[in-house]
Amino acid sequence: MNEPRIKVYGSATEITVAANAAGLRDLAERLIGLADPELRDGYHEHLEGGINLEDGSISLILERNEKL
C-alpha cells in the first residue's frame, strides 16, 4: 500500500482536502476514532504541514463537538 499523502489548502471561503487512497483511508480512520463513544466532547487532533500533511498544507483540526 502507498504511504498516506494528504494536502489541505484553501482560501477564506473554501477549503480543499486532497489525498491519495491511503490518505483518504487515514482520514477516515481518524474520523471513526473521533466518533468512539469513549471519547469526550472537545477531543481533537491537529494535523500539520510537514508532519501529518504534505509540505505547504494549512493546518487542519479534527474536533468532536457534541453541541453541533
Secondary structure, DSSP 8 states (H G I E B T S, - for coil): -----EEEEE-SS-EEEEE-HHHHHHHHHHHHHHT-TTS-TT-EEEE-BTTTB-TT---EEEE--TT-
